[in-house]
Amino acid sequence: MEKGQTKKLAELIKSSSHTVILTGAGMSTESGVPDFRSKEGWWKEIDPRTVASVEALEDNYPLFREFYSTRLKALQTVQPHEGHKIIAKWEKNGLVQCVATQNVDGLHQKAGSIAVKELHGSIRKIRCNQCGNEAAKEQFITGESCNACRGKLRPSVVLFGELLPQIAWQSAFQHIQKADLVIVIGTSLEVYPVSELPAMTNGKTVLINKDPVWTAHHFFLTIEGNAKEVLHAVDELV
């Protein structure tokens, strides 16, 4: 991370009238949330198709519930880091108009962000897969059925084989279309269709990521580094 790069990003933020931030797993790993594709990630030991799919929900519900219950319990002690709080502060100060995220952990909201579009849903919201009735997290963890129809409970996340939530997707898409600046943080941009979003703006695009990304050459500015450190450095200049 070079000081010149952070200064350039700070100037872009100050001059932008409509800024969108798009975050991925790398935003949450610094709070202790495992990602999915790194050597230490969730998918190192688990085939996602066996636990995070429509088929698992329907055909192997005990395994499905065990996987998501473990994730929910792990999130109980997780807190937003400084980077999350900086983004929330920028939004409060009118510097950010939309936060679109691939993460399902709710850390942006916990940090104070309001204009959050959860593109892959939320693990903290539990509903019935059959009738859509909302339920308490504890009901899912303890293996209870839906109070209304006795159907299977599940987190409101996008499983393999499901479509993205259209309201969140359309809202994020509209914000990105009119953005002067789109800042992508902590994602390898390998998951379709979210990977297409940065190309849908006529504004400047910036990538902040710990590891090199093969599409980095498409961005106006690329900063290699941890999300928390980069955002802290930029915040001091905004």
Summary of the structure (lengths in Angstrom):
residues: 238
radius of gyration: 18.2
end to end distance: 16.8
largest distance: 58.5
contacts: 781
relative contact order: 0.20
helix: 42%
strand: 18%
